[in-house]
Amino acid sequence: MSLPRALACLVFALAALTARAQTLPAEARAALERAGVPASALAVVVRELPAGPTRLAWQPDMPQNPASVTKLLTTLAALERLGTGWTWTTPVWLQGEIRDGVLEGSLVIQGRGDPQLSADRLRAALRRVRQMGVLEIRGDIVLDGSAFAAPEAAAGDFDGDPSRPYNVQPAALLPSFRTVGYTFVPDPGAGVARVLADPPLARTAVQPTVPLSAAPCSDWRTALGASFGPAVRFAGRYPAACGELAWYVADPDPASYDARLLEALWTEAGGRLGGRARPGLAPRDVAPSFELRSPPLADLLRDMNKLSQNTMAEQITRTLALQRRPDLPADAAGARAALRDWLDEALGPLPAGTVVDNGSGLSRATRLSAGLLARLLERGYASPAMPEFVASLPVAGIDGTMRRAKALVPGRAHLKTGSLRDVAALAGYVFADSGRRYAFVALVQHPNAAAARPAFDALLQWTARDAPPATTP
């Protein structure tokens, strides 16, 4: 073949590849049409890894709201800034001497942003205090949350429902996400469901039972007629057909939650308190008596991404802000700056229109392009933290927010979902028929976005079906 002819063939092949990359698969376009979503509302990138060619790029530079897919940014920034083994410490001081089982002073607990400070871990800490010989605290239980600034937003600002656990605001000391789980256990013989509240809170009365009904188990929360406050009441009935179910509710008085919890846990442990639990400051020049230590970052990221836990993401981004500026209480602006700094450093220059509002994706303002997210996935795949990054994502057809996915054979993709009003998003890694792996990003921003999920399924199937045709000798 002559050189001019070879060059012409090369140009033709490149043009054909570009055309394919810029044309949506027919099955995806058909799914969009059925959903009433124009192709102009969709952005998609499918890129072979590692550092391979782009197989599909549809509006890759269009800024879109990625919803909870934003957590990919938070995850990789945290892994690279903090390290896979990073742990949070919660120091505890016993101030004063212990005489005959009495601490002649106060117990001080300082929050430093632990994203998963459970009531059980606090129970263990208080058991340790008991084992140190303390039966009574003559002073107070002092709770120091000064490492984070007070939140600028109220819990209900995003969608008007402050009772939703995903709306809990970040705090340096955030036990049990300031949430209570109410479990309803039917007792047909007594005609009631027994109400179990965990964790317990001092000065909060919970109605112990609610009458059973013969209604079907449909909108059972509404049927309960619940009101939450210093007294938790249920004016309705609980459908016996529901069996045992739990309802997790963000406490309506988050400012006092920590104090009520610690008082209840200390009483539960058999301790006596002369004063009260209250906000205050930890000592600055005295070593703590002991520290609580969180699980490693890699473990917490799996919980965050598989369950799409917004508050954990905000705790982590505040921690990035605190590491960046330890002289200042971490706030929302500092968290945004920490994420933006990492993004500029890792993937800059950033496309026009890029907006990083927070680390959870619970935002109407965040804008990231599919192309930028694909580059982030490429970086994650090439990172020393790649095993932890990939393992944090839900596995299609197996766990987390992807456990019910049926587009692929179970286990063939690790994907982070994202959903808001008018937004649907999906991004992660797909293992294809050929043995290749692809970075996959699909974003839709449109009033009918929720109906576009079948188009995502079609794109996933198209990505997986990449095995080359059989060749003839």
VENNOR-V590435 format. One record per residue. N is the residue number from 1. SS is DSSP state (H for helix, E for strand, C for the rest). PHI is phi in whole degrees, -180 to 180 (none if undefined). D_FIRST is the distance of its C-alpha to the first C-alpha in Angstrom with 2 decimals. Layout:
n=N ss=SS phi=PHI d_first=D_FIRST
n=N ss=SS phi=PHI d_first=D_FIRST
//
This chain:
n=1 ss=C phi=none d_first=0.00
n=2 ss=C phi=-69 d_first=3.81
n=3 ss=H phi=-61 d_first=6.59
n=4 ss=H phi=-59 d_first=8.49
n=5 ss=H phi=-67 d_first=6.47
n=6 ss=H phi=-63 d_first=6.38
n=7 ss=H phi=-65 d_first=9.95
n=8 ss=H phi=-63 d_first=10.86
n=9 ss=H phi=-64 d_first=10.19
n=10 ss=H phi=-64 d_first=12.21
n=11 ss=H phi=-61 d_first=14.83
n=12 ss=H phi=-63 d_first=15.15
n=13 ss=H phi=-64 d_first=15.66
n=14 ss=H phi=-65 d_first=18.17
n=15 ss=H phi=-64 d_first=19.89
n=16 ss=H phi=-65 d_first=20.26
n=17 ss=H phi=-62 d_first=21.70
n=18 ss=H phi=-63 d_first=24.06
n=19 ss=H phi=-62 d_first=25.14
n=20 ss=H phi=-63 d_first=25.98
n=21 ss=H phi=-67 d_first=27.87
n=22 ss=C phi=-104 d_first=29.89
n=23 ss=C phi=-117 d_first=30.79
n=24 ss=C phi=-69 d_first=33.76
n=25 ss=C phi=-56 d_first=33.53
n=26 ss=H phi=-59 d_first=35.29
n=27 ss=H phi=-68 d_first=38.00
n=28 ss=H phi=-71 d_first=38.93
n=29 ss=H phi=-64 d_first=39.14
n=30 ss=H phi=-66 d_first=41.33
n=31 ss=H phi=-65 d_first=43.59
n=32 ss=H phi=-63 d_first=44.06
n=33 ss=H phi=-62 d_first=45.04
n=34 ss=H phi=-64 d_first=47.58
n=35 ss=H phi=-82 d_first=48.99
n=36 ss=C phi=72 d_first=49.38
n=37 ss=C phi=-116 d_first=47.21
n=38 ss=C phi=-70 d_first=44.69
n=39 ss=H phi=-61 d_first=41.21
n=40 ss=H phi=-68 d_first=42.06
n=41 ss=H phi=-90 d_first=44.58
n=42 ss=E phi=-106 d_first=42.04
n=43 ss=E phi=-129 d_first=39.96
n=44 ss=E phi=-140 d_first=37.57
n=45 ss=E phi=-137 d_first=35.27
n=46 ss=E phi=-127 d_first=33.59
n=47 ss=E phi=-133 d_first=31.84
n=48 ss=E phi=-70 d_first=30.62
n=49 ss=E phi=-119 d_first=32.65
n=50 ss=C phi=-88 d_first=32.76
n=51 ss=C phi=52 d_first=31.03
n=52 ss=C phi=-95 d_first=28.20
n=53 ss=C phi=-72 d_first=26.42
n=54 ss=E phi=-84 d_first=28.49
n=55 ss=E phi=-88 d_first=28.24
n=56 ss=E phi=-149 d_first=30.68
n=57 ss=E phi=-140 d_first=32.34
n=58 ss=E phi=-118 d_first=34.79
n=59 ss=C phi=51 d_first=37.03
n=60 ss=C phi=-67 d_first=36.74
n=61 ss=C phi=-100 d_first=38.72
n=62 ss=C phi=-80 d_first=41.62
n=63 ss=E phi=-65 d_first=44.85
n=64 ss=E phi=-134 d_first=46.59
n=65 ss=C phi=-78 d_first=49.73
n=66 ss=C phi=-89 d_first=48.60
n=67 ss=H phi=51 d_first=52.13
n=68 ss=H phi=-72 d_first=52.56
n=69 ss=H phi=-61 d_first=48.90
n=70 ss=H phi=-54 d_first=50.26
n=71 ss=H phi=-61 d_first=51.66
n=72 ss=H phi=-61 d_first=48.22
n=73 ss=H phi=-63 d_first=48.73
n=74 ss=H phi=-60 d_first=52.27
n=75 ss=H phi=-63 d_first=51.27
n=76 ss=H phi=-71 d_first=48.58
n=77 ss=H phi=-61 d_first=50.67
n=78 ss=H phi=-67 d_first=53.64
n=79 ss=H phi=-62 d_first=51.75
n=80 ss=H phi=-81 d_first=50.37
n=81 ss=H phi=-81 d_first=53.57
n=82 ss=H phi=-101 d_first=56.15
n=83 ss=C phi=99 d_first=54.45
n=84 ss=C phi=-64 d_first=54.27
n=85 ss=C phi=-95 d_first=57.75
n=86 ss=C phi=-57 d_first=59.55
n=87 ss=C phi=-130 d_first=62.93
n=88 ss=C phi=-94 d_first=65.53
n=89 ss=E phi=-113 d_first=69.12
n=90 ss=E phi=-122 d_first=72.23
n=91 ss=E phi=-74 d_first=75.16
n=92 ss=E phi=-131 d_first=78.71
n=93 ss=E phi=-117 d_first=81.93
n=94 ss=E phi=-103 d_first=85.42
n=95 ss=C phi=-90 d_first=87.53
n=96 ss=C phi=115 d_first=91.06
n=97 ss=C phi=-85 d_first=92.98
n=98 ss=E phi=-105 d_first=93.29
n=99 ss=E phi=-127 d_first=96.95
n=100 ss=C phi=52 d_first=98.17
n=101 ss=C phi=82 d_first=94.98
n=102 ss=E phi=-113 d_first=94.97
n=103 ss=E phi=-83 d_first=92.29
n=104 ss=C phi=-83 d_first=94.36
n=105 ss=C phi=169 d_first=91.59
n=106 ss=C phi=-119 d_first=88.32
n=107 ss=E phi=-98 d_first=85.12
n=108 ss=E phi=-119 d_first=82.11
n=109 ss=E phi=-125 d_first=78.56
n=110 ss=E phi=-113 d_first=75.77
n=111 ss=C phi=-83 d_first=72.55
n=112 ss=C phi=-128 d_first=69.32
n=113 ss=C phi=100 d_first=66.90
n=114 ss=C phi=-48 d_first=66.49
n=115 ss=C phi=-74 d_first=64.36
n=116 ss=C phi=-143 d_first=65.96
n=117 ss=C phi=-84 d_first=69.61
n=118 ss=C phi=-82 d_first=71.09
n=119 ss=H phi=-62 d_first=74.75
n=120 ss=H phi=-65 d_first=74.56
n=121 ss=H phi=-70 d_first=73.52
n=122 ss=H phi=-69 d_first=76.39
n=123 ss=H phi=-58 d_first=78.71
n=124 ss=H phi=-62 d_first=77.72
n=125 ss=H phi=-64 d_first=78.46
n=126 ss=H phi=-71 d_first=81.89
n=127 ss=H phi=-63 d_first=82.62
n=128 ss=H phi=-64 d_first=81.94
n=129 ss=H phi=-60 d_first=84.41
n=130 ss=H phi=-61 d_first=86.96
n=131 ss=H phi=-67 d_first=86.29
n=132 ss=C phi=-81 d_first=87.02
n=133 ss=C phi=101 d_first=90.52
n=134 ss=C phi=-96 d_first=90.40
n=135 ss=C phi=-104 d_first=92.31
n=136 ss=E phi=-139 d_first=93.04
n=137 ss=E phi=-100 d_first=91.34
n=138 ss=C phi=-70 d_first=94.22
n=139 ss=C phi=-94 d_first=92.00
n=140 ss=C phi=-114 d_first=88.87
n=141 ss=E phi=-100 d_first=85.33
n=142 ss=E phi=-99 d_first=83.41
n=143 ss=E phi=-116 d_first=79.83
n=144 ss=E phi=-104 d_first=77.64
n=145 ss=C phi=-114 d_first=74.59
n=146 ss=C phi=-76 d_first=74.34
n=147 ss=C phi=-68 d_first=70.87
n=148 ss=E phi=-112 d_first=69.36
n=149 ss=C phi=-70 d_first=70.57
n=150 ss=C phi=-61 d_first=72.15
n=151 ss=C phi=-63 d_first=69.59
n=152 ss=C phi=-78 d_first=69.37
n=153 ss=C phi=-103 d_first=68.75
n=154 ss=C phi=-89 d_first=70.98
n=155 ss=C phi=-59 d_first=69.76
n=156 ss=C phi=-93 d_first=69.72
n=157 ss=C phi=-64 d_first=67.94
n=158 ss=C phi=-70 d_first=64.51
n=159 ss=C phi=-137 d_first=65.51
n=160 ss=C phi=78 d_first=69.30
n=161 ss=C phi=-127 d_first=69.82
n=162 ss=C phi=-69 d_first=71.10
n=163 ss=C phi=-79 d_first=71.88
n=164 ss=C phi=-75 d_first=68.22
n=165 ss=H phi=-58 d_first=67.38
n=166 ss=H phi=-69 d_first=63.99
n=167 ss=H phi=-92 d_first=65.96
n=168 ss=C phi=-61 d_first=67.90
n=169 ss=C phi=-84 d_first=67.63
n=170 ss=C phi=-66 d_first=66.71
n=171 ss=C phi=-158 d_first=69.54
n=172 ss=C phi=-62 d_first=69.96
n=173 ss=C phi=-114 d_first=72.33
n=174 ss=C phi=-135 d_first=71.03
n=175 ss=H phi=-69 d_first=72.62
n=176 ss=H phi=52 d_first=71.31
n=177 ss=H phi=56 d_first=69.41
n=178 ss=H phi=50 d_first=72.87
n=179 ss=E phi=-128 d_first=72.50
n=180 ss=E phi=-122 d_first=74.85
n=181 ss=E phi=-98 d_first=73.92
n=182 ss=E phi=-104 d_first=76.46
n=183 ss=E phi=-102 d_first=76.32
n=184 ss=E phi=-108 d_first=78.18
n=185 ss=E phi=-114 d_first=79.60
n=186 ss=E phi=-63 d_first=81.29
n=187 ss=E phi=-126 d_first=84.74
n=188 ss=C phi=-59 d_first=85.59
n=189 ss=C phi=-61 d_first=89.04
n=190 ss=C phi=-93 d_first=89.98
n=191 ss=C phi=73 d_first=88.13
n=192 ss=E phi=-137 d_first=86.24
n=193 ss=E phi=-106 d_first=83.00
n=194 ss=E phi=-84 d_first=83.69
n=195 ss=E phi=-105 d_first=81.90
n=196 ss=E phi=-110 d_first=80.60
n=197 ss=E phi=-109 d_first=79.49
n=198 ss=E phi=-143 d_first=77.35
n=199 ss=C phi=-80 d_first=77.65
n=200 ss=C phi=-74 d_first=81.34
n=201 ss=C phi=-129 d_first=82.42
n=202 ss=C phi=-65 d_first=85.89
n=203 ss=C phi=60 d_first=87.77
n=204 ss=C phi=-132 d_first=85.55
n=205 ss=E phi=-90 d_first=87.28
n=206 ss=E phi=-117 d_first=85.15
n=207 ss=C phi=-56 d_first=86.59
n=208 ss=C phi=-76 d_first=86.73
n=209 ss=E phi=-141 d_first=86.26
n=210 ss=E phi=-139 d_first=85.08
n=211 ss=E phi=-61 d_first=86.26
n=212 ss=E phi=-84 d_first=83.98
n=213 ss=E phi=-129 d_first=83.00
n=214 ss=C phi=-94 d_first=81.85
n=215 ss=C phi=-69 d_first=79.06
n=216 ss=C phi=-67 d_first=75.44
n=217 ss=C phi=-85 d_first=73.30
n=218 ss=C phi=-118 d_first=71.30
n=219 ss=C phi=-91 d_first=72.06
n=220 ss=H phi=-69 d_first=74.35
n=221 ss=H phi=-65 d_first=74.22
n=222 ss=H phi=-62 d_first=75.60
n=223 ss=H phi=-63 d_first=78.19
n=224 ss=H phi=-73 d_first=79.56
n=225 ss=C phi=58 d_first=80.73
n=226 ss=E phi=-79 d_first=80.09
n=227 ss=E phi=-134 d_first=81.32
n=228 ss=C phi=-114 d_first=80.37
n=229 ss=C phi=174 d_first=82.48
n=230 ss=C phi=-57 d_first=85.37
n=231 ss=E phi=-122 d_first=86.31
n=232 ss=E phi=-94 d_first=83.55
n=233 ss=E phi=-126 d_first=84.79
n=234 ss=E phi=-130 d_first=83.56
n=235 ss=C phi=-86 d_first=85.36
n=236 ss=C phi=-105 d_first=83.52
n=237 ss=C phi=-131 d_first=82.77
n=238 ss=E phi=-109 d_first=80.10
n=239 ss=E phi=-67 d_first=78.65
n=240 ss=H phi=-61 d_first=79.52
n=241 ss=H phi=-64 d_first=76.41
n=242 ss=H phi=-75 d_first=74.25
n=243 ss=C phi=67 d_first=75.43
n=244 ss=C phi=-89 d_first=75.01
n=245 ss=E phi=-135 d_first=72.81
n=246 ss=E phi=-123 d_first=72.47
n=247 ss=E phi=-127 d_first=72.21
n=248 ss=E phi=-98 d_first=71.07
n=249 ss=E phi=-129 d_first=72.55
n=250 ss=E phi=-66 d_first=72.22
n=251 ss=C phi=-62 d_first=75.79
n=252 ss=C phi=-72 d_first=77.31
n=253 ss=C phi=-126 d_first=78.87
n=254 ss=H phi=-61 d_first=76.13
n=255 ss=H phi=-63 d_first=78.20
n=256 ss=H phi=-104 d_first=80.84
n=257 ss=H phi=-58 d_first=78.66
n=258 ss=H phi=-59 d_first=78.32
n=259 ss=H phi=-65 d_first=82.07
n=260 ss=H phi=-64 d_first=82.97
n=261 ss=H phi=-67 d_first=80.53
n=262 ss=H phi=-65 d_first=81.79
n=263 ss=H phi=-62 d_first=85.39
n=264 ss=H phi=-66 d_first=84.74
n=265 ss=H phi=-68 d_first=82.87
n=266 ss=H phi=-67 d_first=85.61
n=267 ss=H phi=-65 d_first=88.26
n=268 ss=H phi=-59 d_first=86.26
n=269 ss=C phi=-77 d_first=86.20
n=270 ss=C phi=90 d_first=89.99
n=271 ss=C phi=-88 d_first=90.19
n=272 ss=E phi=-114 d_first=92.62
n=273 ss=E phi=-126 d_first=91.80
n=274 ss=C phi=-75 d_first=94.54
n=275 ss=C phi=-102 d_first=92.51
n=276 ss=C phi=-151 d_first=89.42
n=277 ss=E phi=-84 d_first=85.64
n=278 ss=E phi=-154 d_first=84.60
n=279 ss=E phi=-68 d_first=81.90
n=280 ss=C phi=-179 d_first=82.33
n=281 ss=C phi=-115 d_first=80.76
n=282 ss=C phi=-78 d_first=80.12
n=283 ss=C phi=-65 d_first=81.57
n=284 ss=C phi=-95 d_first=79.37
n=285 ss=C phi=-126 d_first=80.79
n=286 ss=C phi=-128 d_first=81.62
n=287 ss=C phi=-66 d_first=79.31
n=288 ss=C phi=-67 d_first=79.00
n=289 ss=C phi=-68 d_first=80.95
n=290 ss=E phi=-165 d_first=77.77
n=291 ss=E phi=-133 d_first=74.40
n=292 ss=E phi=-88 d_first=72.53
n=293 ss=E phi=-124 d_first=68.88
n=294 ss=C phi=-77 d_first=66.14
n=295 ss=C phi=-60 d_first=63.42
n=296 ss=C phi=-65 d_first=60.26
n=297 ss=H phi=-50 d_first=57.94
n=298 ss=H phi=-58 d_first=55.21
n=299 ss=H phi=-68 d_first=57.75
n=300 ss=H phi=-68 d_first=58.93
n=301 ss=H phi=-65 d_first=55.42
n=302 ss=H phi=-63 d_first=54.93
n=303 ss=H phi=-62 d_first=58.14
n=304 ss=H phi=-63 d_first=57.15
n=305 ss=H phi=-81 d_first=53.71
n=306 ss=H phi=-67 d_first=54.37
n=307 ss=C phi=-101 d_first=57.47
n=308 ss=C phi=52 d_first=56.22
n=309 ss=C phi=-85 d_first=59.41
n=310 ss=H phi=-68 d_first=59.74
n=311 ss=H phi=-64 d_first=62.79
n=312 ss=H phi=-60 d_first=61.24
n=313 ss=H phi=-62 d_first=58.26
n=314 ss=H phi=-69 d_first=60.72
n=315 ss=H phi=-61 d_first=62.68
n=316 ss=H phi=-68 d_first=59.57
n=317 ss=H phi=-69 d_first=58.55
n=318 ss=H phi=-65 d_first=62.14
n=319 ss=H phi=-65 d_first=61.90
n=320 ss=H phi=-60 d_first=58.80
n=321 ss=H phi=-65 d_first=60.89
n=322 ss=H phi=-67 d_first=63.79
n=323 ss=H phi=-69 d_first=61.63
n=324 ss=H phi=-73 d_first=60.24
n=325 ss=C phi=-135 d_first=63.74
n=326 ss=C phi=-66 d_first=66.40
n=327 ss=C phi=-83 d_first=69.07
n=328 ss=C phi=-123 d_first=68.74
n=329 ss=C phi=-61 d_first=69.33
n=330 ss=E phi=-69 d_first=65.98
n=331 ss=C phi=-136 d_first=65.53
n=332 ss=H phi=-63 d_first=62.94
n=333 ss=H phi=-65 d_first=61.85
n=334 ss=H phi=-65 d_first=61.44
n=335 ss=H phi=-65 d_first=59.39
n=336 ss=H phi=-62 d_first=57.05
n=337 ss=H phi=-65 d_first=56.72
n=338 ss=H phi=-65 d_first=55.98
n=339 ss=H phi=-67 d_first=53.17
n=340 ss=H phi=-66 d_first=51.74
n=341 ss=H phi=-60 d_first=51.92
n=342 ss=H phi=-64 d_first=49.99
n=343 ss=H phi=-63 d_first=47.38
n=344 ss=H phi=-60 d_first=46.94
n=345 ss=H phi=-70 d_first=46.65
n=346 ss=H phi=-82 d_first=44.33
n=347 ss=H phi=-128 d_first=41.99
n=348 ss=C phi=-60 d_first=42.81
n=349 ss=C phi=-72 d_first=42.16
n=350 ss=C phi=-90 d_first=43.25
n=351 ss=C phi=-63 d_first=42.15
n=352 ss=C phi=-59 d_first=44.61
n=353 ss=C phi=92 d_first=47.14
n=354 ss=C phi=-68 d_first=47.38
n=355 ss=E phi=-134 d_first=50.99
n=356 ss=C phi=-111 d_first=52.47
n=357 ss=C phi=-96 d_first=55.94
n=358 ss=C phi=-156 d_first=56.83
n=359 ss=C phi=-96 d_first=55.49
n=360 ss=C phi=-98 d_first=56.29
n=361 ss=C phi=91 d_first=54.60
n=362 ss=C phi=-82 d_first=57.98
n=363 ss=C phi=-155 d_first=57.40
n=364 ss=C phi=-94 d_first=56.73
n=365 ss=C phi=-101 d_first=55.37
n=366 ss=C phi=-59 d_first=52.54
n=367 ss=E phi=-139 d_first=49.06
n=368 ss=E phi=-134 d_first=45.86
n=369 ss=E phi=-86 d_first=42.34
n=370 ss=H phi=-63 d_first=40.13
n=371 ss=H phi=-63 d_first=37.59
n=372 ss=H phi=-66 d_first=40.37
n=373 ss=H phi=-66 d_first=41.58
n=374 ss=H phi=-64 d_first=38.11
n=375 ss=H phi=-64 d_first=38.03
n=376 ss=H phi=-64 d_first=41.51
n=377 ss=H phi=-65 d_first=40.40
n=378 ss=H phi=-62 d_first=37.54
n=379 ss=H phi=-64 d_first=40.14
n=380 ss=H phi=-61 d_first=42.48
n=381 ss=H phi=-70 d_first=39.88
n=382 ss=H phi=-92 d_first=39.25
n=383 ss=C phi=-78 d_first=42.99
n=384 ss=C phi=-58 d_first=45.31
n=385 ss=C phi=-91 d_first=47.37
n=386 ss=H phi=-54 d_first=44.55
n=387 ss=H phi=-59 d_first=46.53
n=388 ss=H phi=-70 d_first=49.56
n=389 ss=H phi=-63 d_first=47.62
n=390 ss=H phi=-67 d_first=45.83
n=391 ss=H phi=-66 d_first=48.98
n=392 ss=C phi=-75 d_first=51.00
n=393 ss=C phi=-87 d_first=49.13
n=394 ss=C phi=-58 d_first=50.28
n=395 ss=E phi=-98 d_first=48.49
n=396 ss=C phi=-57 d_first=47.39
n=397 ss=C phi=79 d_first=49.76
n=398 ss=C phi=-127 d_first=51.93
n=399 ss=C phi=-149 d_first=53.85
n=400 ss=H phi=59 d_first=54.84
n=401 ss=H phi=-73 d_first=53.89
n=402 ss=H phi=-107 d_first=50.97
n=403 ss=C phi=-66 d_first=53.15
n=404 ss=C phi=-95 d_first=53.16
n=405 ss=C phi=-66 d_first=49.42
n=406 ss=C phi=-126 d_first=47.95
n=407 ss=C phi=-69 d_first=44.40
n=408 ss=C phi=-125 d_first=43.02
n=409 ss=C phi=-60 d_first=44.14
n=410 ss=C phi=-51 d_first=46.90
n=411 ss=C phi=92 d_first=45.84
n=412 ss=C phi=-88 d_first=42.18
n=413 ss=E phi=-154 d_first=42.65
n=414 ss=E phi=-113 d_first=44.84
n=415 ss=E phi=-139 d_first=45.56
n=416 ss=E phi=-98 d_first=48.08
n=417 ss=E phi=-93 d_first=49.55
n=418 ss=E phi=-149 d_first=51.05
n=419 ss=E phi=-145 d_first=53.44
n=420 ss=E phi=-141 d_first=55.63
n=421 ss=C phi=-59 d_first=56.96
n=422 ss=C phi=74 d_first=53.96
n=423 ss=E phi=-136 d_first=51.52
n=424 ss=E phi=-134 d_first=49.43
n=425 ss=E phi=-148 d_first=47.09
n=426 ss=E phi=-154 d_first=45.24
n=427 ss=E phi=-156 d_first=43.23
n=428 ss=E phi=161 d_first=42.37
n=429 ss=E phi=-126 d_first=40.05
n=430 ss=E phi=-123 d_first=38.51
n=431 ss=E phi=-97 d_first=37.45
n=432 ss=C phi=-95 d_first=34.73
n=433 ss=C phi=-59 d_first=33.92
n=434 ss=C phi=-75 d_first=30.89
n=435 ss=C phi=95 d_first=33.18
n=436 ss=C phi=-78 d_first=31.92
n=437 ss=E phi=-116 d_first=34.55
n=438 ss=E phi=-127 d_first=34.46
n=439 ss=E phi=-80 d_first=36.65
n=440 ss=E phi=-128 d_first=38.01
n=441 ss=E phi=-137 d_first=39.98
n=442 ss=E phi=-140 d_first=41.39
n=443 ss=E phi=-130 d_first=44.10
n=444 ss=E phi=-131 d_first=46.03
n=445 ss=E phi=-128 d_first=48.80
n=446 ss=C phi=-170 d_first=50.57
n=447 ss=C phi=-55 d_first=54.02
n=448 ss=C phi=-101 d_first=52.53
n=449 ss=H phi=-55 d_first=50.60
n=450 ss=H phi=-60 d_first=52.40
n=451 ss=H phi=-79 d_first=51.11
n=452 ss=H phi=-87 d_first=47.47
n=453 ss=H phi=-57 d_first=47.54
n=454 ss=H phi=-60 d_first=45.94
n=455 ss=H phi=-67 d_first=42.92
n=456 ss=H phi=-62 d_first=42.78
n=457 ss=H phi=-60 d_first=42.98
n=458 ss=H phi=-63 d_first=40.06
n=459 ss=H phi=-67 d_first=37.98
n=460 ss=H phi=-63 d_first=39.01
n=461 ss=H phi=-65 d_first=38.04
n=462 ss=H phi=-63 d_first=34.66
n=463 ss=H phi=-64 d_first=34.14
n=464 ss=H phi=-71 d_first=35.24
n=465 ss=C phi=-88 d_first=33.07
n=466 ss=C phi=-117 d_first=29.74
n=467 ss=C phi=-63 d_first=28.92
n=468 ss=C phi=-68 d_first=25.32
n=469 ss=C phi=-63 d_first=25.16
n=470 ss=C phi=-63 d_first=25.27
n=471 ss=C phi=-99 d_first=22.00
n=472 ss=C phi=-100 d_first=21.70
n=473 ss=C phi=-66 d_first=20.85
//
